[in-house]
């Protein structure tokens, strides 16, 4: 079953637009992508799929005459096929995913495999059946944890040996898509962004959690000393990179998207405290869990996508300031 939440679009202008269908449309990246590209006289119309099983995700529901939303599960292939038949998308951006580390409530590995692996294969199958122009899959930096990082920033050609469940699953999804490209002629882009942040990110994620703790004067628990270094990129820069690749002739390849802005967890918290004018005394060192991602700092190269003319526009200070201001105006998102 699926539910449609907007009026049918009938104007000649709308009918002439290319349509982008986003899986995981209520998620952080999928939702922001639709909002950013819908502003003004967009050359795209949008459809979205999300199973909407998290009440907080409904805060991201977006109502627009350019966007038609369906409640559906990518593990239900019949449901997917019905939605594709109705929407006839030109492009599909596959963001629907469950992370072992961030899932709330926590899920079993078997559930991760069903949603992410079986769900991705279903998306691949309906893309092939309905002859979409391009499938854009959003992977992430987890695939690089376990790779040799002594030879400089990670390239798209780096030999991978993921050591986390999330990394193994993401790499498996990538391989399924590559196989479909080789066997069935599916055109695709695989995108590996670094850690993404910005407005509308779920409250359980690192940066919104720190902002929420400071706003509500709750302790900020670091996992250890906070010395792990990560690369961060603002949401709009990622969305611009997706569009750059989707509109290019480049397909059937892998692309890193990173701003090359390395910062340790503790330094990031200090920057947020400085911008908010308090919270330094709330930081507590405590080993909360053992996480393989905490064992190494990963640096990625964005030279390949920069060759297409993409560049990051938002620095960490500006991005954090924008994010803090948004959550201060929309405190309900941190509950």
C-alpha positions as CSV (number, residue, x, y, z in Angstrom):
1,X,0.0,0.0,0.0
2,X,1.1,3.6,-0.5
3,X,-0.3,7.0,0.3
4,X,0.0,10.1,-1.9
5,X,0.1,13.4,-0.2
6,X,-0.2,16.1,-2.9
7,X,-2.4,17.1,-5.8
8,X,-1.7,15.7,-9.2
9,X,0.5,18.0,-11.3
10,X,-1.1,18.8,-14.6
11,X,0.5,21.9,-16.1
12,X,2.5,21.6,-19.3
13,X,5.5,23.1,-17.5
14,X,5.5,20.4,-14.8
15,X,4.9,17.6,-17.3
16,X,8.0,18.8,-19.2
17,X,10.2,18.6,-16.1
18,X,12.5,15.7,-15.4
19,X,11.3,13.8,-12.4
20,X,13.6,12.7,-9.5
21,X,12.4,10.0,-7.2
22,X,14.1,9.8,-3.8
23,X,14.1,6.8,-1.5
24,X,14.3,7.7,2.2
25,X,12.7,11.0,1.4
26,X,12.0,11.9,5.0
27,X,15.6,11.3,6.0
28,X,18.2,14.1,6.5
29,X,19.8,14.1,3.0
30,X,16.7,13.1,1.0
31,X,14.5,15.7,2.6
32,X,17.1,18.5,2.3
33,X,17.8,17.6,-1.3
34,X,14.1,18.1,-2.3
35,X,13.8,21.3,-0.3
36,X,16.9,22.9,-1.8
37,X,16.2,21.9,-5.4
38,X,12.5,22.9,-5.1
39,X,13.2,26.6,-4.5
40,X,12.3,28.9,-7.4
41,X,11.5,27.7,-10.8
42,X,13.1,24.3,-10.6
43,X,13.6,22.2,-13.7
44,X,12.8,19.1,-11.7
45,X,9.7,17.7,-10.1
46,X,10.0,15.2,-7.3
47,X,8.6,12.1,-5.8
48,X,9.6,10.5,-2.5
49,X,9.3,7.1,-0.8
50,X,9.7,6.6,3.0
51,X,8.2,4.0,5.3
52,X,7.8,6.8,7.9
53,X,8.2,4.5,10.9
54,X,9.8,7.1,13.0
55,X,7.6,9.8,14.5
56,X,10.4,12.4,14.5
57,X,10.9,11.9,10.8
58,X,7.5,13.3,10.1
59,X,8.9,16.7,11.2
60,X,10.6,16.6,7.8
61,X,7.5,16.1,5.8
62,X,7.5,18.5,2.9
63,X,4.4,19.8,1.2
64,X,4.9,21.3,-2.3
65,X,3.3,21.2,-5.7
66,X,6.6,20.0,-7.0
67,X,6.8,17.0,-4.6
68,X,4.6,13.9,-4.3
69,X,5.2,11.7,-1.3
70,X,4.4,8.0,-0.8
71,X,4.6,6.0,2.3
72,X,6.2,2.7,1.3
73,X,9.0,0.3,2.2
74,X,11.8,-0.5,-0.3
75,X,11.8,-4.1,0.9
76,X,8.3,-4.4,-0.6
77,X,9.1,-4.8,-4.3
78,X,5.4,-4.8,-5.4
79,X,5.0,-1.4,-3.6
80,X,8.1,0.0,-5.3
81,X,6.9,-1.2,-8.7
82,X,3.5,0.5,-8.2
83,X,5.1,3.8,-7.3
84,X,7.5,3.7,-10.2
85,X,4.6,2.9,-12.6
86,X,2.7,5.9,-11.2
87,X,5.6,8.4,-11.1
88,X,7.7,7.3,-14.1
89,X,10.9,8.8,-12.7
90,X,13.8,9.9,-14.9
91,X,16.3,9.7,-12.0
92,X,16.4,7.8,-8.8
93,X,18.4,8.9,-5.7
94,X,18.7,6.0,-3.3
95,X,19.3,7.3,0.2
96,X,17.1,4.9,2.2
97,X,19.3,3.2,4.7
98,X,19.5,2.0,8.3
99,X,22.8,2.5,10.1
100,X,23.9,0.1,12.9
101,X,25.4,3.0,14.8
102,X,22.5,5.5,14.5
103,X,19.4,3.4,14.4
104,X,16.8,4.2,17.1
105,X,15.7,1.9,18.4
106,X,18.6,-0.4,17.9
107,X,18.1,-3.1,15.3
108,X,19.5,-6.6,14.6
109,X,22.0,-7.2,11.9
110,X,19.5,-9.3,10.0
111,X,17.2,-6.2,9.8
112,X,20.1,-4.1,8.5
113,X,20.7,-6.7,5.8
114,X,17.0,-6.9,4.8
115,X,16.5,-3.2,4.6
116,X,19.8,-2.2,3.0
117,X,20.7,-5.2,0.9
118,X,17.4,-6.6,-0.2
119,X,15.9,-3.1,-0.4
120,X,18.7,-1.9,-2.6
121,X,18.3,-4.9,-4.9
122,X,14.6,-4.1,-5.2
123,X,15.4,-0.5,-6.1
124,X,17.9,-1.8,-8.7
125,X,15.3,-4.2,-10.2
126,X,12.6,-1.6,-10.6
127,X,15.1,1.0,-12.0
128,X,16.0,-1.5,-14.7
129,X,12.4,-2.5,-15.4
130,X,11.3,1.2,-15.7
131,X,14.4,2.3,-17.6
132,X,15.4,5.2,-15.4
133,X,18.2,7.3,-16.9
134,X,20.4,7.2,-13.8
135,X,20.5,5.6,-10.3
136,X,22.4,7.7,-7.8
137,X,23.4,5.7,-4.7
138,X,24.5,7.5,-1.6
139,X,27.2,5.4,0.1
140,X,29.5,6.9,2.7
141,X,33.0,7.0,4.3
142,X,32.4,3.8,6.3
143,X,33.7,1.8,3.3
144,X,37.2,3.2,3.9
145,X,37.5,2.2,7.6
146,X,40.0,-0.7,7.5
147,X,41.8,0.5,4.3
148,X,45.5,1.5,4.3
149,X,45.4,5.2,5.2
150,X,49.2,5.7,5.3
151,X,49.5,6.7,1.7
152,X,47.5,9.9,1.9
153,X,43.8,10.7,1.4
154,X,41.5,7.9,0.3
155,X,40.9,7.7,-3.4
156,X,37.9,6.2,-5.1
157,X,40.3,3.5,-6.4
158,X,41.6,2.6,-2.9
159,X,41.5,-1.1,-2.1
160,X,38.8,-1.6,0.5
161,X,38.6,-3.8,3.5
162,X,35.7,-2.4,5.7
163,X,35.8,-3.5,9.3
164,X,32.3,-2.3,10.5
165,X,28.9,-3.7,9.7
166,X,27.9,-0.4,8.2
167,X,31.0,-0.3,5.9
168,X,30.5,-3.9,4.8
169,X,26.8,-3.3,4.0
170,X,27.6,-0.1,2.1
171,X,30.3,-1.8,0.0
172,X,27.8,-4.7,-0.7
173,X,25.2,-2.2,-2.0
174,X,27.9,-0.6,-4.2
175,X,28.8,-4.0,-5.6
176,X,25.2,-4.9,-6.4
177,X,24.8,-1.7,-8.3
178,X,28.0,-2.1,-10.2
179,X,26.9,-5.7,-11.1
180,X,23.6,-4.3,-12.5
181,X,25.6,-1.8,-14.6
182,X,27.7,-4.6,-16.0
183,X,25.0,-7.1,-16.6
184,X,21.9,-5.0,-17.3
185,X,23.3,-1.7,-18.6
186,X,22.0,0.3,-15.6
187,X,23.5,3.8,-15.5
188,X,24.6,4.8,-12.0
189,X,26.7,7.1,-9.9
190,X,28.0,5.9,-6.5
191,X,28.7,8.8,-4.1
192,X,30.8,8.5,-1.0
193,X,30.4,11.7,1.1
194,X,32.2,12.3,4.3
195,X,30.3,13.2,7.5
196,X,27.4,15.4,6.6
197,X,25.9,18.0,8.9
198,X,23.4,20.9,8.8
199,X,19.8,21.8,9.6
200,X,17.1,19.2,9.9
201,X,19.6,16.5,10.9
202,X,18.1,14.0,13.5
203,X,18.6,14.9,17.1
204,X,20.6,11.7,17.8
205,X,23.4,12.8,15.4
206,X,26.7,14.2,16.8
207,X,26.3,17.9,16.0
208,X,22.5,18.3,16.8
209,X,23.1,16.3,20.0
210,X,25.8,18.7,21.2
211,X,23.7,21.7,20.3
212,X,20.7,20.2,22.2
213,X,22.9,19.5,25.3
214,X,24.1,23.1,25.4
215,X,20.6,24.5,24.9
216,X,19.2,22.3,27.6
217,X,22.3,22.4,29.9
218,X,22.8,18.6,29.8
219,X,26.2,16.9,29.9
220,X,28.0,16.2,26.7
221,X,29.5,12.8,26.9
222,X,32.6,12.2,24.7
223,X,33.5,8.6,23.7
224,X,37.0,8.8,25.2
225,X,39.2,11.9,24.8
226,X,37.5,13.2,21.6
227,X,40.7,13.1,19.6
228,X,39.3,11.2,16.6
229,X,39.5,13.4,13.5
230,X,36.7,13.4,11.0
231,X,35.9,15.3,7.8
232,X,32.7,17.3,7.8
233,X,30.7,18.8,4.9
234,X,27.6,21.0,5.0
235,X,24.4,19.6,3.6
236,X,24.0,22.1,0.7
237,X,27.5,21.3,-0.6
238,X,26.6,17.6,-0.8
239,X,23.3,18.3,-2.6
240,X,25.2,20.5,-5.1
241,X,27.6,17.6,-5.7
242,X,24.8,15.2,-6.3
243,X,23.3,17.5,-8.9
244,X,26.6,18.1,-10.5
245,X,27.1,14.4,-11.1
246,X,23.5,13.7,-12.0
247,X,23.5,16.3,-14.7
248,X,27.0,15.3,-16.0
249,X,27.7,12.7,-18.7
250,X,29.8,10.9,-16.2
251,X,28.2,7.6,-15.0
252,X,29.1,4.1,-13.9
253,X,31.7,5.3,-11.5
254,X,32.4,6.2,-7.9
255,X,32.9,9.7,-6.5
256,X,34.0,11.1,-3.1
257,X,32.4,14.2,-1.9
258,X,34.4,15.9,0.9
259,X,35.2,19.4,1.9
260,X,38.7,18.4,3.2
261,X,37.9,20.1,6.6
262,X,39.5,17.8,9.2
263,X,38.6,18.5,12.8
264,X,38.7,16.4,16.0
265,X,35.5,15.7,17.9
266,X,36.7,17.8,20.9
267,X,37.7,20.7,18.7
268,X,34.3,20.6,17.0
269,X,32.5,20.7,20.3
270,X,34.6,23.6,21.4
271,X,33.7,25.5,18.2
272,X,30.0,24.9,18.9
273,X,30.4,26.1,22.5
274,X,32.2,29.2,21.4
275,X,29.5,30.0,18.9
276,X,26.8,29.4,21.5
277,X,28.6,31.2,24.2
278,X,28.6,28.4,26.7
279,X,28.7,24.7,27.4
280,X,32.4,24.1,27.9
281,X,31.7,22.8,31.5
282,X,29.2,20.3,30.2
283,X,31.8,18.1,28.4
284,X,32.6,14.8,30.1
285,X,35.1,12.2,29.0
286,X,33.7,8.7,29.2
287,X,34.2,5.5,27.1
288,X,30.6,4.8,26.1
289,X,31.1,2.1,23.6
290,X,33.7,0.3,21.5
291,X,33.4,1.5,17.9
292,X,35.8,0.4,15.1
293,X,35.3,3.8,13.5
294,X,37.0,5.4,16.5
295,X,40.2,3.6,15.8
296,X,41.4,5.6,12.8
297,X,41.0,9.0,11.3
298,X,40.0,8.9,7.6
299,X,40.9,11.5,5.0
300,X,39.3,11.5,1.6
301,X,40.3,13.1,-1.7
302,X,37.7,15.2,-3.6
303,X,40.0,15.9,-6.6
304,X,37.9,13.7,-8.9
305,X,34.6,15.6,-8.5
306,X,36.5,18.9,-8.4
307,X,37.5,18.1,-11.9
308,X,33.9,18.5,-12.9
309,X,33.8,22.0,-11.5
310,X,32.3,21.2,-8.0
311,X,33.7,22.9,-5.0
312,X,32.6,23.3,-1.4
313,X,31.0,26.7,-0.6
314,X,30.4,26.5,3.1
315,X,33.2,26.5,5.7
316,X,32.9,24.8,9.1
317,X,32.5,28.1,11.0
318,X,29.8,29.3,8.6
319,X,28.1,25.9,8.5
320,X,28.0,25.5,12.3
321,X,26.7,29.0,12.7
322,X,23.9,28.3,10.2
323,X,23.1,25.0,11.9
324,X,23.0,26.4,15.4
325,X,20.7,29.3,14.4
326,X,18.3,26.9,12.7
327,X,18.0,24.6,15.8
328,X,17.6,27.6,18.1
329,X,14.6,28.6,16.0
330,X,13.3,25.1,15.7
331,X,14.1,23.6,19.1
332,X,11.3,21.0,18.7
333,X,13.6,19.1,16.3
334,X,15.9,18.3,19.2
335,X,13.3,16.6,21.3
